[in-house]
């Protein structure tokens, strides 16, 4: 199991800790997406250096 799979599963499990209902669905979805992004970054499949890299020289 790679980091992407671990991230999405852990995000979904953490989201299930919320209360029941539509709000719980939205929380689970949001935490699952966060877990997916973190997993992709750890796998090296997603590069965030463009967003958080050094600014351009003026």
Secondary structure, 3 states (H helix, E strand, C coil): CCHHHHHHHHHHHHHCCCCCCHHHHHHHHHHHHHHHHHHHHHHCCCCCHHHHCCCCCC
